Amino acid sequence: MHRTPARLYRVLAIAEAITWTILIGALIARAVGAPSIVVTIGGGIHGLIFLAYGATAILVAFNQRWSIGLGILAVASAIVPYATIPMEIWLHRTSRLTGQWRLDETDHPQDRTWYDRTMRWFLRRAWVLVTLIVVAVVALYVVLLLVGPPGGK
């Protein structure tokens, strides 16, 4: 896993914005005559990274002790093309991404909650956390593929 929450968040925020470019480019290509498969591929790539960004935003929100509203705003920023970049910049400038992964319990009252203990357990075993997140993202991705694209076919 990346050494800091800020680094992981930045990587996924940038990746999410890049996949918006792929998707928008595919939509333009289809509009000028390219086969529809370009949108299927571009949309698939974007969808997978969108879900990975959302999972990352939730993990970082817990680690950084953001409010629920801020966590929702971070996840929702992926809905607007390229909004994850200014969101990451704002979070960085307001020191909401400052600090390390919280691997050890402190005197903070939230450190004794079940979800903080669980998060620390997973953060100390990063391979388990990464595996769990990948499995969850891929499972959700497959379910969404079975449901169909946004807006129907």
Helices and strands as residue ranges (DSSP letters): H 5-31, H 37-64, H 68-76, G 77-79, H 84-93, G 109-112, H 114-124, H 126-147
